[in-house]
Amino acid sequence: MSLLAATLALAASPAAAAVKLQCPGDKNGDGVSDTQGIVCLSLSAGDGFVTMADGKPQYMFGFGDVTGVRANKVMEAGMLGARFPAPLISVDEGDHVYLNLTNVGMMMRPDLFDPHTVHWHGFPQASAVFDGVPDSSISINMGSTLTYYYQAIEPGTYMYHCHVEATEHMQMGMLGNLYVRPAQNKKPNNFTFPNGFVHKTNYKYAYNDNDGSTYYDVEYAIQMTSFDSFFHDQHEAVQPLPFALMKDDYPMLNGRGYPDTVNPSALPPPAANGGIRSQLDSSLIRATAGQKVLLRLSNLSVTKFFTLSSLGIPMRAVGRDARLYRGPDGKSLYFETNSITLGGGEAMDVILDTAGINPGTYFLYTTNLNYLSNGTEDFGGMMTEIRIN
C-alpha cells in the first residue's frame, strides 16, 4: 500500500475513544508506580455537586481522584466524582510525574460535550503539548484519556485548573492545589549549611534556600476561590450563560465557607451527588506553640483579588509564584506582614512563627469584609481558624 493510500485509509477509519492509563514502573496493573522517583496520578473530569456553608446545594464541574482505579472502571468511578477543590497534587523535586486525565462527561448536562485539560499554572513544561492550553496543546474529549508528563524541576507552590473555556470551567470549580517539595529536604542528617544551620532527618523547607531560612514544621495548602451561585444555577438549568454579569457571592477557602472551613472532616455528600463526598479538604490550621507553619496560599478566582490577614500572628513571606524571595545577588527579600493580596493565578508562601505566641485560637480571614459571608448570611465566607495548642 502506498503512503498516500495508507494515509487516506487511516483518515477514513472511525475515531475511537478509550480509557488507557499509562504508569511506567507499575508492576501489578493498579495504576500506581512501584518505582521510586516515578509518580502516577489519575484524575477524572466531569461534574457533581457541593454544599455551600449556608446549606445551598451547588452544581459544579470538577476533577475527581481515580488514582489506583483500573482503566475499565474509571468512567464509572469518575461520574459525579468531581471534588472541590480538586485532589491535591504534591510531589518531590526531581520526580517524574505521569498524570492521566480521563473526561468522563457531564452526568447532569448530557447535552454538553466539553473537552477538558490540566494546566499546571506557572510551571515550565517539558513540551507545549503538556501545558493544557488548548491553543497550543491537546484537550481531551469525552470517553478519552491523555497522559501528561512532567519532571518536577522547580520547587514551590503552584496550582492547577482546566484551561478549556477557562473563565467558565474555572468558575464552575475545576481548580486544585499543587506544590513541589524541594530537594533540600533530602539532605543527609547533620548536614551543615554555610551559615551554620544544621539539617536533621525529616526537616522540611519551602525552597532550596541553602541556609535553612524556609524551615517549617507543618504545612497547609489554602486556595482562595469564589462562586457566582446564579451562574452555577443557570448551568444546571441549561440556560444562557451570563458571563458579563458574573458576580461571586460565595467566597471560600479550599472550597468551603466559614464555619465549614474549620471542620476537620470531609463534609457530608450533597443529596444530589449519589452518596459521593465532594468536599474533602479542611482549612483548619493546627500547630503546637513554638512550631513554624508554612501556608501555601493561592488564588484561582476568575473575578476577584483577595486579601488574607493573619490576626495576631505575623507572616513572613518567603516566596511568590514558585520563586524564592531572593535578589539577583542572592540576598534575602523576605518580609514580615500581617496581610497578603493575591490576584487570580498568583501564589505566595508565608511562614507563621508561633514562638512566643500564646496558645489559643487565631483567625486567618479576608479583609474584603463583604466576603465574610455565605450568600446573604453574614459571619462566614473566606475565614478559617489557626489553633495553637
Secondary structure by P-SEA (a helix, b strand, c coil): ccaaaaaaaaaacbbbbbbbbbbccccccccccccccbbbbbbbbbbbccccccbbbbbbcbbbbccccccccccccccccccccccbbbbccccbbbbbbbbcccccccccccccbbbcccccccccccccccccbbbbcccbbbbbbbccccccbbbbbbccaaaaaaaaccbbbbbbbccccccccccccccccccccccccccccccccccccbbbbbbbbccaaaaaaaaaaccccccccccccccccccccccccccccccccccccccccccccccbbbbcccbbbbbbcccccccbbbbbbbccbbbbbccccccccccccccccccccccccccccbbbbbbbbcccccbbbbbbccccccccccccccccccbbbbbcc
